[in-house]
Amino acid sequence: FFRSAPYNLFDFKEQPGGLLTYFDPNLRKFYGLNDRYAIVDSFKTGNGYVTDFHDLQVLPNGHALLIAYEGQAVGMDTVVAGGDPHASVIGLIVQELDENKNVVFQWRSWDHFKIIEASVSPEVNLLGSTIDYVHGNSVEIMQDGNLLISSRHMNELTKIDRQTGDVLWRMGRNALNNEFTFPNDARGWSHQHDARIQSNGHLTLFDNGNNLSPEYSRALEFELDEENLVATKVWQYRHVPDVYGGFMGNVQRHPDGSTTIGWGGTFYPP
């Protein structure tokens, strides 16, 4: 199969039900292809939000999980000393659509995350005119039916109650509000992508490794004890020699136990 497009398409993948989906940046929506590569469906966020390209998850019941970014004018001089009084701050919106494309769940970072919880780094300047303080890049349904989101600019994974929107826990050794202990991973991840829950309940993700010393990327897998908030590393993969993918990237586990790693935007060697 081959199809040429006049511009870049994003997030081309097979959904669990077999639908092939991709994001069209000109039309700002995802499209779904059947097994004959014909367009049979499309997905976009509701309530006036513009769909973001980072992720689409089509659920077995026909519902879909999507994300959007939302900019708001914020007087950052009232938040941090020296802040821009006319800053544009970008938050995260998470939505679930039903099979008729109605929004049946919506979560807004503005209601749960503080701007100062961002990981201050070359990617986030709280004194700047534009502040992308969350930069959500994946949404995942967990085995108990709740949601897991990855917030790159907070170094955080967050579990969200799918009914109420309440934050159930926050995870990331390098995140400001980490609630987990990591008994055998002292480095922690940074600016991560593609947080997924596997069939055995384990968590996999791509650790970009931004701003850590030394800078290198790796694939990670953790066993989660949600009752005691413990994440135990059970597997990791580092390229030999090290590769540093400072943006993008993913970790995909296959039914036979093998793993495909997309190393993202690489700087080789680090």
C-alpha positions as CSV (number, residue, x, y, z in Angstrom):
1,F,0.0,0.0,0.0
2,F,1.3,3.5,-0.9
3,R,-0.5,6.8,-1.0
4,S,1.2,10.1,-1.6
5,A,0.2,13.3,0.3
6,P,1.2,16.8,-0.5
7,Y,2.1,17.5,3.1
8,N,3.2,15.6,6.2
9,L,0.6,13.3,7.9
10,F,1.0,12.3,11.5
11,D,0.4,9.3,13.9
12,F,-0.4,6.7,11.2
13,K,-1.1,3.5,13.1
14,E,-3.4,0.5,13.4
15,Q,-6.1,0.7,16.1
16,P,-6.9,-2.4,18.1
17,G,-10.0,-3.1,16.0
18,G,-8.0,-3.0,12.8
19,L,-8.8,0.5,11.7
20,L,-5.9,2.4,10.2
21,T,-5.8,6.0,11.4
22,Y,-3.8,9.1,10.6
23,F,-3.9,12.8,11.3
24,D,-4.4,15.4,8.6
25,P,-2.9,18.7,9.7
26,N,-4.6,20.8,7.1
27,L,-8.1,19.5,8.0
28,R,-7.2,19.2,11.7
29,K,-8.8,15.8,12.1
30,F,-8.0,12.1,12.2
31,Y,-9.2,9.8,9.4
32,G,-9.8,6.1,9.6
33,L,-9.1,3.6,6.7
34,N,-10.6,0.1,6.3
35,D,-8.7,-2.9,5.1
36,R,-9.1,-1.7,1.5
37,Y,-7.5,1.6,2.5
38,A,-10.7,3.6,1.9
39,I,-11.6,6.4,4.3
40,V,-14.6,5.2,6.4
41,D,-14.4,7.4,9.5
42,S,-13.1,10.6,10.9
43,F,-12.5,11.9,14.4
44,K,-12.1,15.4,15.8
45,T,-12.5,17.1,19.2
46,G,-15.8,18.8,20.1
47,N,-16.8,21.8,22.1
48,G,-14.9,24.1,19.8
49,Y,-11.5,22.7,20.5
50,V,-9.0,22.1,17.7
51,T,-7.8,18.5,17.5
52,D,-4.1,17.9,18.3
53,F,-2.1,15.4,16.3
54,H,-0.3,13.6,19.1
55,D,-2.8,10.7,19.8
56,L,-6.0,9.0,18.9
57,Q,-7.2,5.8,20.7
58,V,-10.2,4.1,19.3
59,L,-11.8,1.9,22.0
60,P,-13.5,-1.5,21.5
61,N,-17.0,0.1,22.1
62,G,-16.5,2.6,19.3
63,H,-15.6,5.5,21.5
64,A,-12.5,7.5,20.9
65,L,-9.9,9.3,23.0
66,L,-8.5,12.6,21.7
67,I,-6.5,15.5,22.9
68,A,-6.4,19.2,22.1
69,Y,-4.3,22.2,23.2
70,E,-5.9,25.4,24.4
71,G,-4.1,28.8,24.7
72,Q,-5.3,31.3,27.3
73,A,-4.0,34.8,28.1
74,V,-2.5,34.7,31.6
75,G,-0.9,37.6,33.5
76,M,2.2,35.6,34.5
77,D,3.5,38.5,36.5
78,T,0.9,37.4,39.1
79,V,2.2,33.8,39.0
80,V,6.0,34.2,39.0
81,A,8.3,37.2,39.6
82,G,9.3,38.7,36.3
83,G,6.5,36.9,34.4
84,D,5.0,38.4,31.2
85,P,1.7,40.2,32.1
86,H,0.4,39.3,28.6
87,A,1.6,35.7,28.3
88,S,-0.1,33.0,26.2
89,V,-0.3,29.8,28.3
90,I,-1.1,26.5,26.6
91,G,-3.2,23.9,28.5
92,L,-4.3,20.4,27.7
93,I,-7.8,19.1,26.9
94,V,-8.7,15.4,27.0
95,Q,-11.9,14.2,25.5
96,E,-13.8,11.0,25.0
97,L,-16.2,10.8,22.1
98,D,-19.0,8.2,21.7
99,E,-19.7,6.4,18.5
100,N,-21.8,9.3,17.3
101,K,-18.9,11.7,17.9
102,N,-20.6,13.4,20.9
103,V,-18.3,14.5,23.8
104,V,-19.1,12.2,26.7
105,F,-16.1,13.1,28.9
106,Q,-13.9,16.2,29.0
107,W,-10.9,17.0,31.2
108,R,-9.0,20.3,31.3
109,S,-5.5,20.8,32.7
110,W,-6.6,24.2,33.9
111,D,-8.8,22.6,36.5
112,H,-6.1,20.3,37.9
113,F,-2.6,21.4,37.1
114,K,-0.8,24.6,38.1
115,I,1.4,26.4,35.6
116,I,4.3,26.4,38.0
117,E,4.2,22.6,38.1
118,A,5.9,22.5,34.7
119,S,9.5,21.3,34.5
120,V,11.4,24.5,34.0
121,S,13.8,23.7,31.1
122,P,14.9,25.0,27.7
123,E,11.5,23.8,26.6
124,V,9.5,25.7,29.2
125,N,10.3,29.3,30.2
126,L,7.9,30.6,32.8
127,L,9.1,34.2,32.0
128,G,8.4,33.8,28.2
129,S,5.6,35.1,26.1
130,T,4.3,31.6,25.2
131,I,4.3,28.9,27.8
132,D,3.4,25.3,26.9
133,Y,3.3,24.1,30.4
134,V,1.7,20.6,29.9
135,H,2.4,19.4,26.3
136,G,0.3,16.3,26.6
137,N,1.3,13.7,24.1
138,S,-0.6,10.4,24.8
139,V,-3.8,9.2,26.4
140,E,-4.4,5.6,27.3
141,I,-7.2,3.6,28.9
142,M,-6.1,1.6,31.9
143,Q,-7.3,-1.9,32.9
144,D,-9.8,-0.4,35.4
145,G,-11.3,1.8,32.8
146,N,-9.7,5.1,34.0
147,L,-7.3,7.2,31.9
148,L,-3.6,7.7,31.8
149,I,-2.1,10.8,30.2
150,S,1.5,11.7,29.5
151,S,2.5,15.4,30.1
152,R,5.9,15.9,28.5
153,H,6.7,19.3,29.9
154,M,5.9,18.1,33.4
155,N,7.8,14.8,33.2
156,E,4.6,13.4,34.6
157,L,2.1,10.5,34.0
158,T,-1.3,11.2,35.5
159,K,-4.1,8.8,36.2
160,I,-7.5,10.4,35.8
161,D,-10.9,9.1,37.0
162,R,-12.9,8.6,33.8
163,Q,-16.2,9.4,35.5
164,T,-15.4,12.4,37.7
165,G,-12.1,13.8,36.1
166,D,-10.4,13.6,39.5
167,V,-6.7,13.0,39.6
168,L,-6.1,9.6,41.1
169,W,-2.3,9.7,41.2
170,R,0.7,11.5,39.7
171,M,3.9,9.7,38.7
172,G,7.4,10.7,37.6
173,R,10.6,10.8,39.6
174,N,11.5,14.1,37.9
175,A,8.0,15.5,38.2
176,L,7.2,18.1,40.8
177,N,4.2,16.2,42.2
178,N,5.5,12.6,42.0
179,E,3.7,10.3,44.4
180,F,5.5,7.0,43.4
181,T,8.7,5.4,44.6
182,F,11.1,3.8,42.1
183,P,13.2,1.3,43.9
184,N,15.5,0.4,41.0
185,D,15.4,3.4,38.7
186,A,17.4,6.3,40.1
187,R,17.5,8.2,36.8
188,G,13.8,8.7,36.2
189,W,12.4,9.7,32.8
190,S,12.2,13.1,31.2
191,H,10.0,14.6,28.4
192,Q,8.6,11.1,27.8
193,H,6.3,9.9,25.0
194,D,3.8,7.1,24.4
195,A,2.8,5.9,27.9
196,R,0.9,2.6,27.4
197,I,-0.6,-0.1,29.6
198,Q,0.2,-3.6,28.4
199,S,-2.1,-6.7,28.8
200,N,-0.2,-7.7,31.9
201,G,-0.8,-4.3,33.5
202,H,2.8,-3.1,33.0
203,L,3.5,0.4,31.9
204,T,5.8,1.1,28.9
205,L,7.0,4.4,27.7
206,F,9.7,6.1,25.7
207,D,12.1,8.1,27.9
208,N,13.5,10.9,25.7
209,G,15.9,11.9,28.5
210,N,15.9,15.7,27.8
211,N,18.0,17.7,30.2
212,L,19.3,14.6,32.1
213,S,23.0,14.0,32.4
214,P,24.2,12.3,30.3
215,E,21.5,12.8,27.7
216,Y,20.3,9.5,26.1
217,S,17.0,8.0,25.3
218,R,15.7,4.5,26.3
219,A,12.6,2.3,26.3
220,L,11.2,1.5,29.8
221,E,8.8,-1.0,31.3
222,F,7.5,-0.9,34.9
223,E,5.4,-3.1,37.1
224,L,2.9,-0.9,38.9
225,D,1.7,-1.3,42.5
226,E,-1.0,1.2,42.6
227,E,-2.1,0.5,46.1
228,N,1.4,1.3,47.5
229,L,2.4,3.6,44.7
230,V,5.5,1.7,43.7
231,A,6.9,1.5,40.1
232,T,9.4,-1.3,39.7
233,K,11.5,-1.4,36.5
234,V,11.3,-4.8,34.9
235,W,12.9,-4.0,31.5
236,Q,14.8,-1.2,29.7
237,Y,16.5,-0.9,26.4
238,R,19.4,1.5,25.6
239,H,20.8,1.6,22.1
240,V,24.5,0.7,21.8
241,P,26.0,3.2,21.4
242,D,23.6,5.5,23.1
243,V,21.1,7.4,21.0
244,Y,19.5,10.7,22.1
245,G,16.0,11.3,20.6
246,G,15.1,14.7,22.1
247,F,11.6,14.8,20.7
248,M,9.0,12.3,19.5
249,G,9.5,8.5,19.9
250,N,7.5,5.5,21.0
251,V,7.7,1.9,22.4
252,Q,5.4,-0.7,20.9
253,R,5.0,-4.2,22.4
254,H,3.9,-7.0,20.1
255,P,1.9,-10.1,20.9
256,D,5.0,-12.3,20.6
257,G,6.8,-10.3,23.3
258,S,9.0,-8.4,20.9
259,T,9.3,-4.6,21.0
260,T,9.6,-2.0,18.3
261,I,11.2,1.3,19.4
262,G,10.9,4.5,17.4
263,W,13.8,6.7,18.5
264,G,12.1,10.0,17.6
265,G,14.0,13.0,16.5
266,T,17.6,11.8,17.1
267,F,20.8,13.5,17.7
268,Y,23.4,10.8,17.1
269,P,25.6,10.4,18.9
270,P,24.3,12.3,22.0
